[in-house]
């Protein structure tokens, strides 16, 4: 989810909508530090690639197997139903193509990485950096003394 925070009113609306209880600046600083520390875009990309590479081929193969059972048990592979073998071939061919494409996509996604300089900016201007996008907000908080 990407949210543009332009001013304090936008930030207050976001915190109110997400039902977070922020009473002072220190609570907000701790929240933003925890979000920035826990979010790793590279880990999220790897997680999505793994899920796509496993779940989509599994679903395609299970659906092909289930429909194959209905085709074989329902009409059988006899001379009465000459299109049964052709439908099985097309169905398993599509499942195979989907499996290969998902495997290639997930492998490419795992191999392609951003350079370290672009993955995370080295320095952020101000302590109130937005956790929802890569640019800093226009708000500067006073330092704790």
Residue pairs with C-beta under 8 A, 6 or more apart in sequence:
1 132
2 132
2 133
3 10
3 14
3 132
3 133
4 10
4 132
4 133
5 11
5 14
5 130
5 132
5 133
5 137
6 137
6 138
7 137
7 138
7 139
8 139
11 137
11 139
15 22
20 31
21 27
22 28
22 31
25 141
25 142
26 144
28 128
28 141
29 127
29 128
29 141
32 127
32 128
32 129
32 131
35 131
36 129
36 131
39 131
41 119
41 120
42 113
42 114
42 119
45 109
46 110
48 109
49 105
49 106
49 109
49 110
50 106
50 110
52 102
52 105
52 106
52 109
53 102
53 103
53 105
53 106
53 107
56 98
56 99
56 102
57 98
57 99
57 102
57 103
60 94
60 95
60 98
60 99
60 102
61 95
61 99
63 95
64 91
64 92
64 94
64 95
67 91
68 88
68 91
68 92
71 84
71 87
71 88
72 84
72 88
75 81
75 84
76 84
77 84
77 85
78 84
113 119
121 134
124 136
125 136
126 136
126 137
126 139
126 140
126 141
127 140
127 141
128 136
128 137
128 139
128 140
128 141
129 136
129 137
130 136
130 137
